[in-house]
Structures are given as structure tokens and as C-alpha cells.
Amino acid sequence: MVIDGSGGPCPKCRDAVDPSSNSLKEIGEPVFTKITLGRGTDTTNYSFFQCKKCGSVWTYYVDSGTGGHGRFWKRLTNF
């Protein structure tokens, strides 16, 4: 796949809070972290995606455990 990233993020990536409807392709391998907090644990699962149109790289991560819960998208590229 060839991506022209020279123009910066496409409008969908620039404005997205939840880019799951964008043309994203999963890249790399998922990453799992686990931290002990007192008697509990905090775990985070990361998956990585790239926009087929502009090349923006995104992570989707799920937090669970003592430190809190949530599902989040974050654009990792700033160009």
C-alpha cells in the first residue's frame, strides 16, 4: 500500500474523535500492558491502525482495572 502523507491528515482524520468509520487498516501487533496498583491491577490493550487515504497512524486502546475503564482512539501522527 502506498500512502501520500505529505498533505497532512485528511479531513476525516483531522476531525475524528472516533475514526472507526474512516478507511483504517490494522497495522503491527496488539500491545498489552499490566501494572500492579496496590492489590489491584491496571491493564491496557493497544491496537494500531493507519488511514489508507492520508497515512495517519491511530491507536485504539482499552483501559480496565483499578485505574479506571474506558475505550479511546488517539491519532499518533502530527504532521
CNS distance restraints for C-alpha pairs under 8 A (distance, minus, plus):
assign (resid   1 and name CA) (resid  52 and name CA) 7.96 0.50 0.50
assign (resid   3 and name CA) (resid  52 and name CA) 6.63 0.50 0.50
assign (resid   3 and name CA) (resid  53 and name CA) 6.60 0.50 0.50
assign (resid   3 and name CA) (resid  54 and name CA) 6.26 0.50 0.50
assign (resid   3 and name CA) (resid  55 and name CA) 5.64 0.50 0.50
assign (resid   4 and name CA) (resid  53 and name CA) 7.50 0.50 0.50
assign (resid   4 and name CA) (resid  54 and name CA) 5.97 0.50 0.50
assign (resid   4 and name CA) (resid  55 and name CA) 6.79 0.50 0.50
assign (resid   5 and name CA) (resid   9 and name CA) 7.43 0.50 0.50
assign (resid   5 and name CA) (resid  54 and name CA) 5.06 0.50 0.50
assign (resid   5 and name CA) (resid  55 and name CA) 5.25 0.50 0.50
assign (resid   5 and name CA) (resid  56 and name CA) 7.46 0.50 0.50
assign (resid   7 and name CA) (resid  54 and name CA) 7.40 0.50 0.50
assign (resid   8 and name CA) (resid  54 and name CA) 6.78 0.50 0.50
assign (resid   8 and name CA) (resid  56 and name CA) 7.96 0.50 0.50
assign (resid   8 and name CA) (resid  78 and name CA) 8.00 0.50 0.50
assign (resid   8 and name CA) (resid  79 and name CA) 5.31 0.50 0.50
assign (resid   9 and name CA) (resid  13 and name CA) 5.67 0.50 0.50
assign (resid   9 and name CA) (resid  14 and name CA) 5.54 0.50 0.50
assign (resid   9 and name CA) (resid  54 and name CA) 5.60 0.50 0.50
assign (resid   9 and name CA) (resid  55 and name CA) 7.41 0.50 0.50
assign (resid   9 and name CA) (resid  56 and name CA) 6.02 0.50 0.50
assign (resid   9 and name CA) (resid  79 and name CA) 7.14 0.50 0.50
assign (resid  10 and name CA) (resid  14 and name CA) 6.03 0.50 0.50
assign (resid  10 and name CA) (resid  53 and name CA) 7.10 0.50 0.50
assign (resid  10 and name CA) (resid  54 and name CA) 5.59 0.50 0.50
assign (resid  11 and name CA) (resid  15 and name CA) 6.08 0.50 0.50
assign (resid  12 and name CA) (resid  16 and name CA) 5.75 0.50 0.50
assign (resid  12 and name CA) (resid  19 and name CA) 7.36 0.50 0.50
assign (resid  12 and name CA) (resid  22 and name CA) 6.69 0.50 0.50
assign (resid  13 and name CA) (resid  19 and name CA) 6.62 0.50 0.50
assign (resid  13 and name CA) (resid  22 and name CA) 7.47 0.50 0.50
assign (resid  13 and name CA) (resid  51 and name CA) 7.80 0.50 0.50
assign (resid  13 and name CA) (resid  56 and name CA) 7.14 0.50 0.50
assign (resid  13 and name CA) (resid  75 and name CA) 7.86 0.50 0.50
assign (resid  17 and name CA) (resid  73 and name CA) 6.74 0.50 0.50
assign (resid  17 and name CA) (resid  74 and name CA) 7.74 0.50 0.50
assign (resid  18 and name CA) (resid  72 and name CA) 7.88 0.50 0.50
assign (resid  18 and name CA) (resid  73 and name CA) 5.97 0.50 0.50
assign (resid  19 and name CA) (resid  24 and name CA) 7.93 0.50 0.50
assign (resid  19 and name CA) (resid  73 and name CA) 7.32 0.50 0.50
assign (resid  20 and name CA) (resid  24 and name CA) 7.21 0.50 0.50
assign (resid  22 and name CA) (resid  51 and name CA) 7.10 0.50 0.50
assign (resid  23 and name CA) (resid  51 and name CA) 5.61 0.50 0.50
assign (resid  23 and name CA) (resid  52 and name CA) 5.66 0.50 0.50
assign (resid  23 and name CA) (resid  53 and name CA) 7.05 0.50 0.50
assign (resid  24 and name CA) (resid  49 and name CA) 5.85 0.50 0.50
assign (resid  24 and name CA) (resid  50 and name CA) 5.30 0.50 0.50
assign (resid  24 and name CA) (resid  51 and name CA) 4.42 0.50 0.50
assign (resid  24 and name CA) (resid  52 and name CA) 5.89 0.50 0.50
assign (resid  25 and name CA) (resid  49 and name CA) 5.30 0.50 0.50
assign (resid  25 and name CA) (resid  50 and name CA) 5.32 0.50 0.50
assign (resid  25 and name CA) (resid  51 and name CA) 6.38 0.50 0.50
assign (resid  25 and name CA) (resid  52 and name CA) 6.69 0.50 0.50
assign (resid  26 and name CA) (resid  47 and name CA) 7.52 0.50 0.50
assign (resid  26 and name CA) (resid  48 and name CA) 5.82 0.50 0.50
assign (resid  26 and name CA) (resid  49 and name CA) 4.23 0.50 0.50
assign (resid  26 and name CA) (resid  50 and name CA) 6.44 0.50 0.50
assign (resid  27 and name CA) (resid  48 and name CA) 5.55 0.50 0.50
assign (resid  27 and name CA) (resid  49 and name CA) 5.24 0.50 0.50
assign (resid  27 and name CA) (resid  50 and name CA) 6.65 0.50 0.50
assign (resid  28 and name CA) (resid  48 and name CA) 6.52 0.50 0.50
assign (resid  29 and name CA) (resid  47 and name CA) 6.98 0.50 0.50
assign (resid  29 and name CA) (resid  48 and name CA) 7.42 0.50 0.50
assign (resid  30 and name CA) (resid  45 and name CA) 7.09 0.50 0.50
assign (resid  30 and name CA) (resid  46 and name CA) 5.53 0.50 0.50
assign (resid  30 and name CA) (resid  47 and name CA) 4.63 0.50 0.50
assign (resid  30 and name CA) (resid  48 and name CA) 6.93 0.50 0.50
assign (resid  31 and name CA) (resid  45 and name CA) 5.84 0.50 0.50
assign (resid  31 and name CA) (resid  46 and name CA) 5.01 0.50 0.50
assign (resid  31 and name CA) (resid  47 and name CA) 6.59 0.50 0.50
assign (resid  32 and name CA) (resid  43 and name CA) 7.29 0.50 0.50
assign (resid  32 and name CA) (resid  44 and name CA) 5.82 0.50 0.50
assign (resid  32 and name CA) (resid  45 and name CA) 4.54 0.50 0.50
assign (resid  32 and name CA) (resid  46 and name CA) 6.27 0.50 0.50
assign (resid  33 and name CA) (resid  43 and name CA) 5.58 0.50 0.50
assign (resid  33 and name CA) (resid  44 and name CA) 5.25 0.50 0.50
assign (resid  33 and name CA) (resid  45 and name CA) 6.52 0.50 0.50
assign (resid  34 and name CA) (resid  41 and name CA) 6.65 0.50 0.50
assign (resid  34 and name CA) (resid  42 and name CA) 5.68 0.50 0.50
assign (resid  34 and name CA) (resid  43 and name CA) 4.37 0.50 0.50
assign (resid  34 and name CA) (resid  44 and name CA) 6.57 0.50 0.50
assign (resid  35 and name CA) (resid  41 and name CA) 5.51 0.50 0.50
assign (resid  35 and name CA) (resid  42 and name CA) 5.12 0.50 0.50
assign (resid  35 and name CA) (resid  43 and name CA) 6.36 0.50 0.50
assign (resid  36 and name CA) (resid  40 and name CA) 5.96 0.50 0.50
assign (resid  36 and name CA) (resid  41 and name CA) 4.35 0.50 0.50
assign (resid  36 and name CA) (resid  42 and name CA) 6.32 0.50 0.50
assign (resid  37 and name CA) (resid  41 and name CA) 5.32 0.50 0.50
assign (resid  37 and name CA) (resid  42 and name CA) 6.84 0.50 0.50
assign (resid  37 and name CA) (resid  66 and name CA) 7.02 0.50 0.50
assign (resid  37 and name CA) (resid  67 and name CA) 7.87 0.50 0.50
assign (resid  40 and name CA) (resid  65 and name CA) 7.19 0.50 0.50
assign (resid  40 and name CA) (resid  66 and name CA) 5.73 0.50 0.50
assign (resid  41 and name CA) (resid  65 and name CA) 5.63 0.50 0.50
assign (resid  41 and name CA) (resid  66 and name CA) 5.67 0.50 0.50
assign (resid  41 and name CA) (resid  67 and name CA) 7.70 0.50 0.50
assign (resid  42 and name CA) (resid  63 and name CA) 7.32 0.50 0.50
assign (resid  42 and name CA) (resid  64 and name CA) 5.93 0.50 0.50
assign (resid  42 and name CA) (resid  65 and name CA) 4.41 0.50 0.50
assign (resid  42 and name CA) (resid  66 and name CA) 5.34 0.50 0.50
assign (resid  42 and name CA) (resid  67 and name CA) 5.52 0.50 0.50
assign (resid  42 and name CA) (resid  68 and name CA) 7.61 0.50 0.50
assign (resid  43 and name CA) (resid  63 and name CA) 5.87 0.50 0.50
assign (resid  43 and name CA) (resid  64 and name CA) 5.39 0.50 0.50
assign (resid  43 and name CA) (resid  65 and name CA) 6.03 0.50 0.50
assign (resid  44 and name CA) (resid  61 and name CA) 6.55 0.50 0.50
assign (resid  44 and name CA) (resid  62 and name CA) 5.46 0.50 0.50
assign (resid  44 and name CA) (resid  63 and name CA) 4.53 0.50 0.50
assign (resid  44 and name CA) (resid  64 and name CA) 6.44 0.50 0.50
assign (resid  45 and name CA) (resid  61 and name CA) 5.37 0.50 0.50
assign (resid  45 and name CA) (resid  62 and name CA) 5.25 0.50 0.50
assign (resid  45 and name CA) (resid  63 and name CA) 6.81 0.50 0.50
assign (resid  46 and name CA) (resid  59 and name CA) 6.39 0.50 0.50
assign (resid  46 and name CA) (resid  60 and name CA) 5.75 0.50 0.50
assign (resid  46 and name CA) (resid  61 and name CA) 4.37 0.50 0.50
assign (resid  46 and name CA) (resid  62 and name CA) 6.75 0.50 0.50
assign (resid  47 and name CA) (resid  59 and name CA) 5.55 0.50 0.50
assign (resid  47 and name CA) (resid  60 and name CA) 5.27 0.50 0.50
assign (resid  47 and name CA) (resid  61 and name CA) 6.34 0.50 0.50
assign (resid  48 and name CA) (resid  57 and name CA) 7.14 0.50 0.50
assign (resid  48 and name CA) (resid  58 and name CA) 5.72 0.50 0.50
assign (resid  48 and name CA) (resid  59 and name CA) 4.48 0.50 0.50
assign (resid  48 and name CA) (resid  60 and name CA) 6.40 0.50 0.50
assign (resid  49 and name CA) (resid  57 and name CA) 5.71 0.50 0.50
assign (resid  49 and name CA) (resid  58 and name CA) 5.02 0.50 0.50
assign (resid  49 and name CA) (resid  59 and name CA) 6.14 0.50 0.50
assign (resid  49 and name CA) (resid  60 and name CA) 7.87 0.50 0.50
assign (resid  50 and name CA) (resid  55 and name CA) 5.69 0.50 0.50
assign (resid  50 and name CA) (resid  56 and name CA) 5.54 0.50 0.50
assign (resid  50 and name CA) (resid  57 and name CA) 4.44 0.50 0.50
assign (resid  50 and name CA) (resid  58 and name CA) 6.04 0.50 0.50
assign (resid  51 and name CA) (resid  55 and name CA) 4.87 0.50 0.50
assign (resid  51 and name CA) (resid  56 and name CA) 5.27 0.50 0.50
assign (resid  51 and name CA) (resid  57 and name CA) 6.56 0.50 0.50
assign (resid  51 and name CA) (resid  58 and name CA) 7.92 0.50 0.50
assign (resid  56 and name CA) (resid  75 and name CA) 6.98 0.50 0.50
assign (resid  56 and name CA) (resid  76 and name CA) 7.43 0.50 0.50
assign (resid  56 and name CA) (resid  77 and name CA) 5.73 0.50 0.50
assign (resid  57 and name CA) (resid  75 and name CA) 5.95 0.50 0.50
assign (resid  57 and name CA) (resid  76 and name CA) 5.49 0.50 0.50
assign (resid  57 and name CA) (resid  77 and name CA) 5.63 0.50 0.50
assign (resid  58 and name CA) (resid  73 and name CA) 6.91 0.50 0.50
assign (resid  58 and name CA) (resid  74 and name CA) 5.62 0.50 0.50
assign (resid  58 and name CA) (resid  75 and name CA) 4.35 0.50 0.50
assign (resid  58 and name CA) (resid  76 and name CA) 5.43 0.50 0.50
assign (resid  58 and name CA) (resid  77 and name CA) 7.53 0.50 0.50
assign (resid  59 and name CA) (resid  73 and name CA) 5.82 0.50 0.50
assign (resid  59 and name CA) (resid  74 and name CA) 5.44 0.50 0.50
assign (resid  59 and name CA) (resid  75 and name CA) 6.49 0.50 0.50
assign (resid  59 and name CA) (resid  76 and name CA) 6.93 0.50 0.50
assign (resid  60 and name CA) (resid  71 and name CA) 7.32 0.50 0.50
assign (resid  60 and name CA) (resid  72 and name CA) 5.71 0.50 0.50
assign (resid  60 and name CA) (resid  73 and name CA) 4.57 0.50 0.50
assign (resid  60 and name CA) (resid  74 and name CA) 6.60 0.50 0.50
assign (resid  61 and name CA) (resid  71 and name CA) 5.84 0.50 0.50
assign (resid  61 and name CA) (resid  72 and name CA) 5.45 0.50 0.50
assign (resid  61 and name CA) (resid  73 and name CA) 6.59 0.50 0.50
assign (resid  62 and name CA) (resid  69 and name CA) 7.40 0.50 0.50
assign (resid  62 and name CA) (resid  70 and name CA) 5.78 0.50 0.50
assign (resid  62 and name CA) (resid  71 and name CA) 4.51 0.50 0.50
assign (resid  62 and name CA) (resid  72 and name CA) 6.50 0.50 0.50
assign (resid  63 and name CA) (resid  67 and name CA) 8.00 0.50 0.50
assign (resid  63 and name CA) (resid  68 and name CA) 6.56 0.50 0.50
assign (resid  63 and name CA) (resid  69 and name CA) 4.93 0.50 0.50
assign (resid  63 and name CA) (resid  70 and name CA) 5.22 0.50 0.50
assign (resid  63 and name CA) (resid  71 and name CA) 6.45 0.50 0.50
assign (resid  64 and name CA) (resid  68 and name CA) 5.64 0.50 0.50
assign (resid  64 and name CA) (resid  69 and name CA) 4.41 0.50 0.50
assign (resid  64 and name CA) (resid  70 and name CA) 6.80 0.50 0.50
assign (resid  65 and name CA) (resid  69 and name CA) 6.59 0.50 0.50
